[in-house]
Amino acid sequence: MDYRIEVEDLNVYFNEAQILKDVSLKIHKNTVTSLIGPSGCGKSTFIRTLNRMNDLIDGFKHDGTVLLDRKDIYDPKVDVVDLRKKIGMVFQKPNPFPKSIFDNVAYGLRVHGINENNAIKEKVEESLKAAALWDEVKDKLDMSAMGLSGGQQQRLCIARTIAVNPEVILMDEPASALDPISTTKIEDLVHKLKNDYTIIIVTHNMQQATRVSKYTAFFLNGEIVESGLTERLFVDPQDKRTEDYITGRFG
Amino acid sequence: MTKYEEFLIEKGLFITAILSIIVILLIIGFIFKEGLPAMESYGFLNFIFGMDWSPSDGQYGVFTMIIGSIGITLLSLLFAVPLSLLCAIFLAEIAPKTMKRILKPVIETLAGIPSVVYGFFGLIILVPFMRVQFGGTGFSMLTASLILTVMILPTIISISEDALKSVPHEYKEASLALGATHWQTIKNVLFPAAIPGIITAIILGMGRAVGETLAVIMVAGNVTQIPNSIFDPVRALTSNIALEMGYATGLHYNALFATGIILFIMIIILLVIANYFHYKKKVVIGGGYL
């Protein structure tokens, strides 16, 4: 039982509204875990709790524990900047910086104090290769990232995340704004990356969850209804609500 | 019937819009009509580059005043730009809500104070202070620049703050999610992305500085000379018109309008540059790592 993240009895509030209720979930090392559920069920809030992005939002309150490698990430002694370096995030809408392709990937390295040009170059190449984007952009690294297609931008965002060597990668519906071919590429990439990273992926697409993940958690109205091996959850759901959702009876 | 009303309203709006443009064109036309003869008879280049302005001797060179206006403006930008950009960053990114609720109205009030009040303050407080600190009369390019600095701060601060706040939130999240600190995010992502808007802000502040008249007259000393240092008195183009319009006749009168033409051209150039950056803002900038 090798867990990277352990969440216990997590409650999240924005001002008076409770978004997550008693959420408990354990995330296995070097696996892909899917979070599924209808819109507004708290999946995104949940993963944004894991890298403390919710700290940016006024009125965010929480209780319960979130452990990364057995250490509480909400401990006052924890350096948030350090935590976010360990837990990378890919957003729903591709959001490269309005800089060159190279600078997008190099950004994380530079802010972490790596200044040696050759080291940066090597790491940029390595990350772009890992994100399956290198062959498409190797001749135009100086071009603005805004000129890439949506799918390429998203893979660039993944490369940018990988470059800083995180342990965990959070993906918030990374393919929802992309066409089917780009989606396939992202899914292939997730498959490849799971050997080195622990991945948590939020998705609306249940086929995607079955294709990419070993574990799945089903969220409904801020609670986890059911979680476990993806195969088991989709074939033999224990809860009536899970069954209704995966068979498309609501949501 | 409604169709008829619609027609009337549209035409009515059109006429009001056209009217304001016509008024501006008439004023511009008048300035050029009154000013150009002076430039022609004194010589266009002599007028611009002439060092000597003494209407009683028939000398109408405005070069010292062009230098005066540019000098005062650049010096005040030197003080105002760093101050206001840091202030804008603080307001947009760091200030807690309650503090923002106090600071913003205060800054907006600064913009609303009449310039004569600034000038009067400068005359009573700043001029004697400068006289004691740096010698001379206390009326100087530096004194005028300091007053102008306070006057253009609100313009630059509020427009830069808007530019910073309009940078897409996704950029900020992306940077923070990579483990960048808040300041690294401001310095490397938010600020570079806001640069077109910030340049617009600076140029509009510059326009205000070039055009300011009363406060400058009251503290700049108004001597028509090329200053040797920032402690020397200077005369701005605007001041020249305001100081002498009361008694100018003949060619002298035309020369003051010609001074207006020079000012007009300077402001137009600044506005064109500001517009250029304003529209460029919408185009993606490919900026590197600053």
Interface residues (C-beta under 8 A of the other chain):
Chain A: N51 M53 L56 D58 V81 D82 L83 R84 K85 K86 G88 M89 F91 K93 N95 P96 F97 P98 K99 S100 D103 A106 Y107 G108 R110 V111 H112 M143 S144 M146 C157 R160 T161 V164
Chain B: K97 P168 E170 Y171 E173 A174 S175 L176 A177 L178 G179 A180 T181 Q184 N188 V189 P192 A193 V284 I285 G286 G287 G288 Y289
